[in-house]
Amino acid sequence: MSKVMQDLLDILDLETLELNLFRGRSPQSAWQRVFGGQVIGQALVAAQRTVDVDRHAHSLHGYFMRPGDPKVPIIYEVDRIRDGRSFTTRRVVAIQHGHAIFSLEASFQVDEPGLNHQFPMPLDVAPPETLESMIDLVQRYGQRLPENVRRFWARERPLDIRPVGIAHYTTRDPLPPFNNVWIKVNNATEIPRAQQFAMLAYVSDMTLLDTTTFPHGRWGFDPDIQMASLDHAMWFHRPPATMDQWFLYTQDTPSTMGARGFTRGQIFSRDGVLIASVAQEGLIRLHEVPASA
């Protein structure tokens, strides 16, 4: 297992402080706030630690309230709301500096038989082997990025991210409100189901909110755009066979208004199985940029 993969597993492996109380850490990087997917994943892990192992997450709903500080640990407090015969409900609050930065409710269910159908995976999508990785794209277009952002995306990581379309890097023309991205978690073999879902929660915050800027000929790193996740919802439909396969993350943005952008996503396995669905609303606020002296 590579060091970066072990680092991700360590980040998603919380320290137990007391009954219903856990502590998580953040990777030390030049990034000034904690990555939202990390907080979602860690909060889900905290909830999982209080649930019977035969019950698996089927949905989560979270709200971001303050940016996380990567320099200090995050405390996760779990409220055991309900333990039913088939379903279990948990509420988690993430705390830093004495304040809540994120809250999550998650529901767990025992595996049950039932009706089964799904949307098909899009067929007209270029395969990942023909596409450039995010690191390749940063090297090509990195001069448009702030230095700390460029370093963040260029560093070695356990994820291989390959956008299907790169027009938003090259044009200011309005684009269709859709985005397709291939994502793979490298070296993630023989991962238990609970860890698989925590990794999917971590990954689900990648590139999603950027899609809201496509119809406006913009992108999230424009200096006059303030962008941050406000809430995040996720539904786990089926467990992946393995996490080190390619997943297609299809994304669309039905609406942006009132300084808020709304996005949806579906995560498919390479062979077309619908693994999870995602919805997120984020802050998309425009600021005037002072003219340079």
LINJOGI-V371721 format. One record per residue. N is the residue number from 0. PHI is phi in radians with two decimals (* if undefined). PSI is psi in whole degrees, -180 to 180 (none if undefined). OMEGA is omega in degrees with one decimal (NA if undefined). Layout:
BEGIN
N_PHI_PSI_OMEGA / N_PHI_PSI_OMEGA
END
This chain:
BEGIN
0_*_134_-178.4 / 1_-1.24_161_-179.6 / 2_-1.13_-41_-177.8 / 3_-1.18_-33_176.4 / 4_-1.20_-41_177.5 / 5_-1.12_-36_177.8 / 6_-1.09_-41_178.4 / 7_-1.14_-43_177.9 / 8_-1.09_-38_178.9 / 9_-1.14_-40_179.5 / 10_-1.10_-36_-179.8 / 11_-1.55_6_178.1 / 12_-1.88_97_-173.4 / 13_-1.38_154_174.7 / 14_-1.55_129_176.9 / 15_-1.43_122_179.6 / 16_-1.67_-39_-175.7 / 17_-2.90_173_176.8 / 18_-0.96_124_177.7 / 19_1.21_14_-177.5 / 20_-2.28_126_-174.0 / 21_-2.37_159_-179.9 / 22_-2.25_133_176.6 / 23_-2.11_158_179.3 / 24_-2.10_168_179.0 / 25_-2.07_149_173.2 / 26_-1.15_144_180.0 / 27_-1.56_115_-178.1 / 28_-2.55_-176_179.6 / 29_-1.37_-6_-178.8 / 30_-1.18_137_-172.1 / 31_-1.54_-9_176.7 / 32_-2.49_161_-177.2 / 33_-1.25_135_176.7 / 34_-1.08_131_-175.5 / 35_-1.03_-39_179.9 / 36_-1.09_-31_176.5 / 37_-1.11_-46_-178.4 / 38_-1.15_-41_177.3 / 39_-1.06_-49_-179.1 / 40_-1.09_-45_-179.5 / 41_-1.15_-40_178.4 / 42_-1.10_-39_177.0 / 43_-1.13_-41_177.3 / 44_-1.06_-44_178.5 / 45_-1.01_-44_177.8 / 46_-1.12_-43_-179.7 / 47_-1.03_-35_-177.5 / 48_-1.12_-16_-177.4 / 49_-1.90_11_-174.8 / 50_-2.07_145_176.7 / 51_-1.00_145_-172.9 / 52_-1.18_-17_179.3 / 53_-1.52_4_177.6 / 54_-1.97_131_-173.3 / 55_-2.10_147_179.9 / 56_-1.04_133_172.1 / 57_-2.06_-18_176.1 / 58_-2.79_155_173.1 / 59_-2.55_150_179.0 / 60_-2.44_123_-175.4 / 61_-2.35_156_176.4 / 62_-2.21_131_173.5 / 63_-1.57_130_-177.1 / 64_-2.02_-34_177.9 / 65_-2.50_151_174.4 / 66_-1.17_140_178.6 / 67_-1.39_146_178.8 / 68_-1.67_113_-176.9 / 69_-1.21_-11_-175.5 / 70_-1.46_-15_-177.5 / 71_-2.21_156_178.9 / 72_-1.13_164_175.1 / 73_-1.97_129_177.8 / 74_-1.68_132_179.5 / 75_-2.01_120_179.9 / 76_-1.90_125_-174.8 / 77_-1.83_132_174.2 / 78_-1.87_118_-178.6 / 79_-1.45_85_-171.0 / 80_-1.16_-48_-175.4 / 81_-2.73_141_170.2 / 82_-2.15_99_179.6 / 83_-1.65_-175_-178.5 / 84_-1.24_-31_-179.6 / 85_-2.10_-29_-174.4 / 86_-2.10_149_175.9 / 87_-2.26_136_-178.9 / 88_-2.12_135_178.9 / 89_-2.32_146_171.4 / 90_-2.04_136_-178.9 / 91_-2.23_135_174.1 / 92_-2.07_127_176.4 / 93_-1.68_130_-171.0 / 94_-2.21_136_170.5 / 95_-2.46_142_177.3 / 96_0.90_34_176.8 / 97_1.38_6_-177.6 / 98_-2.22_149_173.4 / 99_-1.25_131_175.6 / 100_-1.88_-18_-175.9 / 101_-2.83_142_173.1 / 102_-2.25_147_-176.5 / 103_-2.46_139_165.9 / 104_-2.04_134_-178.4 / 105_-2.32_144_178.7 / 106_-2.09_140_-176.8 / 107_-2.16_151_-176.7 / 108_-2.50_147_169.3 / 109_-1.24_151_177.8 / 110_-1.16_131_179.8 / 111_-2.36_150_173.6 / 112_-1.34_161_178.3 / 113_3.02_-173_176.9 / 114_-1.08_154_-173.6 / 115_-2.56_117_169.9 / 116_-2.65_168_178.4 / 117_-2.78_158_168.7 / 118_-1.14_146_174.2 / 119_-1.33_153_175.1 / 120_-1.29_141_175.4 / 121_-0.99_138_-176.5 / 122_-1.70_-22_-174.4 / 123_-1.61_45_-178.2 / 124_-2.04_130_179.6 / 125_-1.06_140_179.8 / 126_-1.22_154_-174.4 / 127_-1.11_-28_-178.1 / 128_-1.12_-20_-178.5 / 129_-1.65_1_-172.0 / 130_-1.95_159_176.8 / 131_-1.47_146_176.9 / 132_-1.33_167_177.7 / 133_-1.06_-37_178.6 / 134_-1.09_-42_177.2 / 135_-1.06_-43_-178.2 / 136_-1.20_-36_177.0 / 137_-1.13_-39_177.8 / 138_-1.13_-33_-178.6 / 139_-1.41_-42_-174.0 / 140_-1.97_12_-172.6 / 141_-1.11_-20_-179.8 / 142_-1.13_-18_178.7 / 143_-1.52_-7_-175.4 / 144_-1.74_148_168.7 / 145_-1.04_151_-173.9 / 146_-1.01_-44_-177.9 / 147_-1.18_-34_176.9 / 148_-1.19_-42_179.5 / 149_-1.08_-43_178.7 / 150_-1.15_-38_-178.8 / 151_-1.08_-47_-177.5 / 152_-1.32_-26_-175.4 / 153_-1.46_-16_-176.7 / 154_-1.27_158_179.5 / 155_-1.11_138_-178.2 / 156_-2.58_161_-178.8 / 157_-1.35_-5_-177.3 / 158_-1.84_135_169.9 / 159_-1.84_114_-175.6 / 160_-2.01_125_-177.2 / 161_-2.30_100_177.1 / 162_-1.12_139_177.9 / 163_-1.30_-39_177.9 / 164_-2.03_141_-179.5 / 165_-2.14_18_-176.3 / 166_-1.09_-31_-178.0 / 167_-1.20_-16_173.8 / 168_-1.38_-23_-166.7 / 169_-2.01_-11_-175.1 / 170_-2.44_157_171.8 / 171_-1.84_11_177.2 / 172_-1.31_144_173.9 / 173_-1.02_138_-177.2 / 174_-2.06_159_176.5 / 175_-1.03_151_-174.4 / 176_-1.40_47_-177.2 / 177_-2.37_153_178.4 / 178_-2.65_135_175.6 / 179_-2.14_133_-177.1 / 180_-2.40_133_171.1 / 181_-1.60_136_179.5 / 182_-2.34_138_175.5 / 183_-2.37_137_174.6 / 184_-1.65_110_-173.3 / 185_-1.22_138_173.0 / 186_1.09_23_-178.5 / 187_-1.66_69_-179.3 / 188_-1.70_148_175.7 / 189_0.91_49_177.8 / 190_-1.65_130_177.4 / 191_-1.04_158_-175.0 / 192_-1.02_-41_179.5 / 193_-1.06_-42_178.3 / 194_-1.21_-36_176.9 / 195_-1.01_-45_-178.4 / 196_-1.20_-36_176.5 / 197_-1.12_-40_177.3 / 198_-1.16_-41_177.7 / 199_-1.09_-39_176.6 / 200_-1.10_-42_177.3 / 201_-1.04_-48_-176.6 / 202_-1.20_-31_-170.8 / 203_-1.11_-18_179.1 / 204_-1.54_-3_-178.4 / 205_-1.35_126_170.3 / 206_1.19_-7_-170.4 / 207_-1.11_-52_-175.1 / 208_-1.21_-26_178.1 / 209_-0.98_-31_-176.4 / 210_-1.03_-28_-177.8 / 211_-1.12_-21_-177.9 / 212_-1.54_-14_-174.6 / 213_-1.03_-48_-177.0 / 214_-1.15_-8_-176.5 / 215_-1.92_8_179.7 / 216_1.15_31_-177.0 / 217_-2.16_179_167.1 / 218_-2.61_164_-167.1 / 219_-1.14_-18_-178.5 / 220_-1.65_7_174.4 / 221_-1.03_138_-174.0 / 222_-1.14_-18_-178.7 / 223_-1.72_9_179.9 / 224_-1.92_127_169.8 / 225_-1.79_120_-174.1 / 226_-2.23_132_178.2 / 227_-2.76_145_177.0 / 228_-1.22_137_175.7 / 229_-1.81_-46_175.3 / 230_-2.54_168_-174.1 / 231_-2.69_129_177.0 / 232_-2.23_147_-177.0 / 233_-2.61_141_177.9 / 234_-2.16_125_-180.0 / 235_-1.69_111_-175.6 / 236_-1.54_-47_-174.7 / 237_-2.54_143_177.5 / 238_-1.29_140_175.6 / 239_-1.24_150_177.1 / 240_-1.14_-38_178.8 / 241_-2.75_156_-179.1 / 242_-1.60_-12_-178.3 / 243_-1.65_27_170.6 / 244_-1.75_169_173.8 / 245_-1.39_134_173.2 / 246_-2.00_137_173.5 / 247_-1.64_121_179.2 / 248_-1.83_99_178.4 / 249_-1.53_135_-173.6 / 250_-2.36_146_172.5 / 251_-2.53_164_-179.0 / 252_-2.27_98_-177.9 / 253_-1.18_-28_-173.1 / 254_-2.77_144_167.3 / 255_-2.43_126_176.5 / 256_-2.96_163_176.3 / 257_1.05_31_-178.0 / 258_1.13_22_176.7 / 259_-2.27_137_175.7 / 260_-2.05_138_-177.6 / 261_-1.97_132_-179.3 / 262_-2.31_154_175.5 / 263_-2.28_155_178.8 / 264_-2.59_154_172.2 / 265_-2.30_137_-179.1 / 266_-1.92_116_-179.8 / 267_-1.91_144_169.0 / 268_-1.26_166_-177.4 / 269_-1.04_-32_-178.8 / 270_-1.59_13_169.7 / 271_1.64_9_178.7 / 272_-1.44_129_178.0 / 273_-1.34_111_-175.0 / 274_-1.54_-45_-174.0 / 275_-2.73_158_173.2 / 276_-2.14_150_-173.6 / 277_-2.41_147_170.3 / 278_-2.45_143_-178.1 / 279_-2.63_142_168.9 / 280_-2.04_140_-177.4 / 281_-2.38_161_174.5 / 282_-1.33_125_175.3 / 283_-2.23_85_-172.4 / 284_-1.90_133_179.7 / 285_-1.67_137_177.5 / 286_-2.18_153_171.3 / 287_-1.38_134_178.1 / 288_-1.68_122_179.7 / 289_-0.99_139_176.2 / 290_-1.13_140_-179.9 / 291_-1.20_146_-179.2 / 292_-1.22_none_NA
END
